[in-house]
Amino acid sequence: MSLQEQFDQAVTDSKNLPERPDNLTLLKIYGLFKQASGGDATGEQPGMTDFVARAKWDAWNNLKGLSRDEAMQQYVDLVNDLKG
């Protein structure tokens, strides 16, 4: 199975996890997904008053420079760990 196929399966699996991950893990999942899907973070950092959008953007931006393949692999590994 190719890395892209594993990633696509992990995206599907992430929607059916046995337990909802904690917020920090959810942000890590989000950041890895965005990095694997779109590369480095784009756009302006959301303002301090938009806590959720800012946390998501920061989680994505913290992965700046991580290759698409490495982001996909980390995403797959994390989701597989969460599946148990």
Buried (B, 14 or more C-beta within 10 A) or exposed (E): EEBEEBBBBBBEBBEEBEEEBEEEBBBBBBBBBBBBEEBEBEEEEBEEEEEEEBBBBBBBBEBEEBEBEBBBBBBBEBBEEBEE
